[in-house]
Amino acid sequence: MAAPEHSTNSVSKVLNDAPMGAMQIFIITLLVMLNALDGFDVLAITFAAPGISEDWVISRSALGVVIAANVIGAGASVFLAPMADRIGRRPTILVSLVIMTVGMLLTAFVSSLTTLMACRLLTGLGVGLMIPSLTAVAAEFSNNRRRDLAVSAMTIGFPLGGLIGGFVAADIVEAAGWRAIFTAGGLATAAFIPLVWFGLPESPEYLAARGGPDALTKINAILKRLGHSLVDEARATEMKRESADPRELLGPGLRMLTVLLISAYFLHIMAFYFFSGWTPKILTDAGYTQSAAIATSAITSMGGVTGGIFVGLASAYFGLKRLAVISMVGTSVLMAVFAMNTGDLFILRIVAFVLGIFTMGGIVGLYAFLARAFPARLRVTGCALAVAIGRAGGVVGPVLGGVLLDAGMNASTVLTAIGATATLGALFLLRVQLKDEG
């Protein structure tokens, strides 16, 4: 095969206009798998929660803090996220995998609540550091036609990891106990390190933005590997963002938009993390076995995959805001329906599946909404701010749930009350108007 011809096009134009080749499809698939790994690592503590509670006899409020520790670590990673713009996407993902591997494996050997929380914080730090890099790589290795689909597919990897990991964890916990969940997760995470090392090249657009004497050589080597035309020069300025003051997000022109979007995201994430974090424990308290409870949680993730795919594909036809609002209201309704436990596990699992459709549909819709609503010059800063504060909802949900349960409130009431926050978030989102959507 003849070598690709040189092109005077910029790196961005080559990647944006050319059809995606097999190597790019492999990279997007790898990103989906990495985000699925994130999903399992985050939800591992919820799969293990019934066993931990039984072995250590800890209060539900303390267990809520442990469940939230991973989210706290992920939120703290916002301070390390700029690493991807300094050392590159690929090295940042590798660092994240190492941190997650260490955190998961150490969790399998903890002997106290304090060390368990520390390990979950560490794991969350790795997960939170990886996600922004995965998003950037998905966008930078896809063309204009497939970019939205690639980013949506990467996002759907999270519930996919909860789905597969939940069924695996259900078998593991029965055979070897809750600690084995973290051993398996740590080993699986470690297995991805060589896959990323050999299979994931650095983003050519990042290299073009960074510049340097060897940038052109590296860029053309990667473009050749992707099967694209080579470039004559790496335009180091092509990726520079329009300068903007982050304080503008809270200025007169954008303050209301920023507050509405952050509030909507926070409230929906609060409901999502409460349900995903407490479902196994609530079900075991209701008399179901640990494996049955974990499998039910995995079925929720199955619904999440379905909902994420639907919103990603259907938003162009039905309207992004309409689908996001319906998903958020549906989350509240289905959490209330789930709370009306009839004692029939089959019916409960059907409800859990439909609930997963709505919860993840809302998350995918909100991510896409954040990317479209902020002006281009502040899009990255606005999204980062909304997600960072939104993660606090992922802390408040599990912790508040534990406090309310310990205070004597029954699980059905807590499920319904916290689930209602998603509808409140939808009301905030309704007040936001996109230019291209009525």
Secondary structure, 3 states (H helix, E strand, C coil): CCCCCEECCCHHHHHHHCCCCHHHHHHHHHHHHHHHHHHHHHHHHHHHHHHHHHHHCCCHHHHHHHHHHHHHHHHHHHHCCCHHHHCCHHHHHHHHHHHHHHHHHHHCCCCCHHHHHHHHHHHHHHHHHHHHHHHHHHHHCCCCCCHHHHHHHHHHHHHHHHHHHHHHHHHHHHHHCCHHHHHHHHHHHHHHHHHHHHHCCCCHHHHHHHCCCCHHHHHHHHHHHHCCCEECCCCCCCCCCCCCCHHHHHCCCCHHHHHHHHHHHHHHHHHHHHHHHHHHHHHHHCCCCHHHHHHHHHHHHHHHHHHHHHHHHHHHHHCHHHHHHHHHHHHHHHHHHHHCCCCCHHHHHHHHHHHHHHHHHHHHHHHHHHHHHCCHHHHHHHHHHHHHHHHHHHHHHHHHHHHHHHCCCCHHHHHHHHHHHHHHHHHHHHCCCCCCCC
